[in-house]
Amino acid sequence: MSNVEAVHFWSPTCGPCRVIKPAIEDLKEEFPQVTWTSVNTKEDPNRFAQRLGVQVVPTIVFFCNGKEVGRHSGASVGIYYTLIRKALSACGSTEQ
């Protein structure tokens, strides 16, 4: 079992966020062992984005056992695939 979490920061007014939304859904299906959390930065009462230093959307931050192991901002979906595999490897998952 993997302890990888991906936190996806987005905004409803962000054009690139809308463009990559289908790819994010594909990532969720392709990597079901990853726990996904979605944070709308326009409705973030706990200021999660600010606490993690997220200044640009879309951004996905990857964690292994609660420790950040990677992040990327932007619409380059290929980099998200690479970071998921890196996070799974860091957590010792053989399911990649």
Phi, psi and omega in degrees: 000135182271148173247040181265132176236138175243125178250115185260115178261131184211173176217142179294343180263005184267116179299310179300329177298318179293323181295318184270357182307314179299323179292324177296319178297322176297318178300318180298320179288320183288332182236069182292344179284350178269133175275123183255135174234134181247130181237115173281112185293345176279341180230069185235070186298335179273000177056040181299316180300315180296317181298329179266002178073025179280120181244347184228141173240149359284146173222139170238130177250131182252136181235146172236117181053039177084355180257131179295130179239359177173158175202155176209141175243135177126183188256017178276091187298326180303324179293325178297319177301314180300317182291326176296314179298321177297316180295318178297319179295317180298330180268002177076019178282138175265355181269089179236000000 
